[in-house]
């Protein structure tokens, strides 16, 4: 029972750290382009992150397999000290980065911590390097490049068709005029004609549409931006939740009667992600929203659509993409199109990405050593029942 509580507790800590650092990836464009303020953006991101985390319970079996024991060879089973070191190392790395306002990848931190803990426990021979390269390292490395390229290409194409974002239309108005049904009475027999509907669709600037068609149904760029932000946050919860849950479930499978129920663990992780998003998500959001590049509504919307599409595809197919890298790649692609990237900030962010894996691995090694030195006896007893 004690071991189960410890594992759930550190899983909640990692989920909280994930929420604090990663909520920014879905909402930074809302703030950076002036659509809303930090408080509303963080609440919006937290809500959709929670929804994605809940859905992850049903559709992310491939990701659970990859991050459960898929990174170890068949001769190396996960242990309680390894789980504590993996989750603890990743949590410490992400929390430190969040404290300094740096957007880092929770996925990278988890992978680094797993490798560090496995090296400390078994040595390099029991790490599935081929799986690590093909199903983890490759999608993690390629996804930000794909996101940056996709954002740049989309914005370049849209710009050629519609012109600059500041001068192109950003609102579609639809007005429906319904004519009353006519009553026809030939030869004293009453009948009714079908009501006629006249639908008029126009587009232009949001302010002009509001004045010219005050009663119309309007779909503006802001509405689409909110929806795309929610989609990124949803995709993030869908992608990151099973990674955290898998670390604990792999060890829980070795415990009698499987003391940790998957449903309960998914619930704890979802709650902790939402809490981290609401309580500690502002610092990193400010970095991405204000320090990397200036943004228009079109830039933010494009970056979000690209991010959501890539991350959802990765979650469903068990390919762990970093929402941090994908979202940042999309934002940088938008900034490159406009020539507004602050390259000193981009280099600082890239440096944080590079050191995430080794830093998490080192922290995991330290935590594994402390765990085995001070708690191996009771942890082993708890794992056996």
Phi, psi and omega in degrees: 000320180297318181296319179300317180296318179298314182296316179295321180297315181286332173296319176297323178296316179295320178296321177297314178298320178299314179298318182296322183270323192266345178299332181300331187294333179266338189245351183301323181291330177298315181284315184296329179265004174083016181289321182206182180262177184296317186298312181292320180297317181294321177295319179296313179296320180296320181297314183284332173298315178299320179296317178296322179295323179292315180295332180301336178302331189254337193236009187240041179298324181295321179291323177300318181294319182296316186263359176283278176234012184292342180269000178247155176286169184296339181272002183234108178267144176299146178235168179299312178301324178295318179296316178299316181293319181295309182290320180295318179296316178296318180298313182298319180296313182291321179295321177297316179297319180296321179302326180264008176072025182258127177283114178237168183269119173296325178298313177300318180297318179295314180299314179300318181292321177298314180297316179298315180294321180292321177297319180292325184275318189236343188089177188288341186288341183257014174262131180281083187296326180294318177294317180301321181285313187283317187260352181237299186296317183297308178295328178294321182284322186279329188300318179293327178292318177297317181297315180297315180294317181296315179299315181298314181295317181296313181295323177296317179293316179296320180298322179291327182278316188255348182087185181301149182297329183287342183245354183268163181294145179223022181210136174245127180247139177230122180242130180244121175254115183259122176276137180297151180294139179268142179260121182246133184228066175283134178054038175064015177256117183281139172213162183238134176276150179295135178300142179266141180234127178248112182255126179243128179243132178219163178218158182172204177281148185301317181295319180294320179297319181296324180282319184282329183227070185296335182262003185281159171277123187241137172240111185254169175300326178297318179300314180295325180294317176301314181296318180293324177296316177298323180295320178295315180297319177298314180297323180296314177297322179294324185276322188271329184302310183295334178296317181287315181298321184299324181299322182279318183296328179298324178278323180300330180296338179273352184267149180300138175060015178046068189299339180256113180282133181304319181299317180295319182293318176301320179296317179297315181296317179299315180298316182293324176298315180296317179299314178298321179298316184285321190268334188221021186269355189287321188299312181287326177301319179298319180301309182288326184283327190243335192259341186272310181197157171281151186225146167258172177302319182296318179299310183297317180298315181296314180300320180292318180297315179298315181298311182299317182297314182291316185290320177297316179300319179295319181296317183292325184262008176074022178258109187285101176262145177276117176300325177302309184290321181293312181296316179295321176299319178296318179293318179295320177301320177294319180293323178296320179299326181264353181068035186239018182288134170270098191291331176298319178292319179298320178294322177298318179294318180297322178297319178298322178296317185295321186272354183300310184297307179295325179295316179295321179297316180295316178298321179295320178299316180296314181294322178298317180297317179294320181295313182289331182281326186252339187225014184299322185295306183286332176294318179295320178297315182296322180293332180272350178118000000 
